[in-house]
Amino acid sequence: MKPSQHGAEKGVMMSKFEIGGHTYKVDETTLERNEEGKSLLGMHDVKTNTILVDKEMTHSRKVETFMHEVIHVIYANTGCDHDERAIDALSNGLLQLGVADFLWKKVKK
């Protein structure tokens, strides 16, 4: 699904960075609820190399959500199967280790 299909409003433009040889743009923006009415915290689009993070969250939630979407991109780029629980576990673990914050600061430059 494309970010534009979820009613993402234009937000704060962030720097670009590389994932697997592809340049990704990251935006903090306002995301609408999905078709089931669930709040969207973040999303990615491998066709447009875009990651969106909802700007209304606390800093730690933004960073964890960003890491979650980066992991999605890595799995998509490699064609590996994955599930949300595994990605949640990895993104939370990388947040605890400081890796997620390191990448967030790199993107925010």
BAMARPA-905593 format. One record per residue (C-alpha): residue number from 1; residue in three letters; x, y, z. Coordinates in steps of 0.1 Angstrom, whole numbers. Each point is the difference from the previous one (the first is absolute). Example, Ala and Ser with C-alpha at 12.3 -4.5 7.8 and 13.67 -1.06 7.14 Angstrom:
{k 1 | r ala | x 123 | y -45 | z 78}
{k 2 | r ser | x 14 | y 34 | z -7}
***
This chain:
{k 1 | r met | x 0 | y 0 | z 0}
{k 2 | r lys | x 12 | y 34 | z -8}
{k 3 | r pro | x 3 | y 28 | z 25}
{k 4 | r ser | x -23 | y 22 | z -21}
{k 5 | r gln | x -27 | y -27 | z 3}
{k 6 | r his | x -1 | y 5 | z 38}
{k 7 | r gly | x -7 | y 37 | z 1}
{k 8 | r ala | x 35 | y 10 | z 11}
{k 9 | r glu | x 3 | y 37 | z 2}
{k 10 | r lys | x 32 | y 17 | z -9}
{k 11 | r gly | x 22 | y 2 | z 30}
{k 12 | r val | x 35 | y 7 | z 12}
{k 13 | r met | x 25 | y -10 | z -27}
{k 14 | r met | x 29 | y -19 | z 13}
{k 15 | r ser | x 33 | y -9 | z -16}
{k 16 | r lys | x 4 | y -29 | z -23}
{k 17 | r phe | x 20 | y -31 | z 8}
{k 18 | r glu | x 10 | y -33 | z -15}
{k 19 | r ile | x -15 | y -34 | z 6}
{k 20 | r gly | x 15 | y -28 | z -21}
{k 21 | r gly | x 13 | y 23 | z -27}
{k 22 | r his | x -33 | y 19 | z -3}
{k 23 | r thr | x -5 | y 36 | z 11}
{k 24 | r tyr | x -30 | y 4 | z 23}
{k 25 | r lys | x -18 | y 32 | z 9}
{k 26 | r val | x -15 | y 2 | z 35}
{k 27 | r asp | x -28 | y 23 | z 10}
{k 28 | r glu | x -17 | y 8 | z 33}
{k 29 | r thr | x -36 | y 5 | z -9}
{k 30 | r thr | x -36 | y -5 | z 11}
{k 31 | r leu | x -13 | y -35 | z -9}
{k 32 | r glu | x -37 | y -8 | z -2}
{k 33 | r arg | x -15 | y -33 | z 13}
{k 34 | r asn | x 0 | y -30 | z -22}
{k 35 | r glu | x -30 | y -17 | z -15}
{k 36 | r glu | x -6 | y -19 | z 33}
{k 37 | r gly | x 1 | y 32 | z 20}
{k 38 | r lys | x 33 | y -8 | z 15}
{k 39 | r ser | x 24 | y 30 | z 5}
{k 40 | r leu | x 30 | y -1 | z -23}
{k 41 | r leu | x 33 | y 8 | z 18}
{k 42 | r gly | x 22 | y -4 | z -30}
{k 43 | r met | x 2 | y -15 | z -35}
{k 44 | r his | x 24 | y -6 | z -29}
{k 45 | r asp | x -1 | y -1 | z -37}
{k 46 | r val | x 28 | y -19 | z -18}
{k 47 | r lys | x -12 | y 12 | z -34}
{k 48 | r thr | x 5 | y 37 | z 9}
{k 49 | r asn | x 27 | y -6 | z 27}
{k 50 | r thr | x -19 | y 18 | z 26}
{k 51 | r ile | x -5 | y -5 | z 38}
{k 52 | r leu | x -27 | y 19 | z 19}
{k 53 | r val | x -1 | y 4 | z 38}
{k 54 | r asp | x -30 | y 16 | z 17}
{k 55 | r lys | x 11 | y 33 | z 14}
{k 56 | r glu | x -24 | y 0 | z 29}
{k 57 | r met | x 19 | y -28 | z 20}
{k 58 | r thr | x 25 | y 4 | z 27}
{k 59 | r his | x 37 | y 0 | z -10}
{k 60 | r ser | x 6 | y -35 | z 12}
{k 61 | r arg | x -31 | y -13 | z -20}
{k 62 | r lys | x 11 | y 18 | z -31}
{k 63 | r val | x 35 | y -15 | z 2}
{k 64 | r glu | x -14 | y -35 | z 6}
{k 65 | r thr | x -25 | y 3 | z -28}
{k 66 | r phe | x 27 | y 13 | z -23}
{k 67 | r met | x 21 | y -31 | z 9}
{k 68 | r his | x -30 | y -22 | z -6}
{k 69 | r glu | x -5 | y 14 | z -35}
{k 70 | r val | x 38 | y -3 | z -8}
{k 71 | r ile | x -2 | y -37 | z 9}
{k 72 | r his | x -30 | y -4 | z -23}
{k 73 | r val | x 20 | y 15 | z -28}
{k 74 | r ile | x 30 | y -23 | z 7}
{k 75 | r tyr | x -23 | y -30 | z -2}
{k 76 | r ala | x -17 | y 13 | z -31}
{k 77 | r asn | x 33 | y 6 | z -17}
{k 78 | r thr | x 12 | y -35 | z 7}
{k 79 | r gly | x -33 | y -17 | z -7}
{k 80 | r cys | x 0 | y -17 | z 34}
{k 81 | r asp | x -33 | y -10 | z 16}
{k 82 | r his | x -7 | y 17 | z 33}
{k 83 | r asp | x -28 | y 8 | z 24}
{k 84 | r glu | x -10 | y 30 | z 20}
{k 85 | r arg | x 9 | y -15 | z 34}
{k 86 | r ala | x 35 | y -8 | z -11}
{k 87 | r ile | x 5 | y 35 | z -13}
{k 88 | r asp | x -15 | y 15 | z 32}
{k 89 | r ala | x 25 | y -21 | z 20}
{k 90 | r leu | x 30 | y 11 | z -21}
{k 91 | r ser | x -10 | y 37 | z -1}
{k 92 | r asn | x -5 | y 0 | z 38}
{k 93 | r gly | x 33 | y -18 | z 6}
{k 94 | r leu | x 19 | y 24 | z -23}
{k 95 | r leu | x -16 | y 30 | z 18}
{k 96 | r gln | x 12 | y -14 | z 33}
{k 97 | r leu | x 35 | y -4 | z -14}
{k 98 | r gly | x 1 | y 36 | z -13}
{k 99 | r val | x 2 | y -11 | z -37}
{k 100 | r ala | x -34 | y 15 | z -8}
{k 101 | r asp | x 9 | y 34 | z 15}
{k 102 | r phe | x 34 | y 0 | z -17}
{k 103 | r leu | x -17 | y -5 | z -34}
{k 104 | r trp | x -28 | y 25 | z 8}
{k 105 | r lys | x 27 | y 27 | z 8}
{k 106 | r lys | x 18 | y -9 | z -32}
{k 107 | r val | x -32 | y 6 | z -20}
{k 108 | r lys | x -9 | y 32 | z 18}
{k 109 | r lys | x 33 | y 17 | z -10}
***
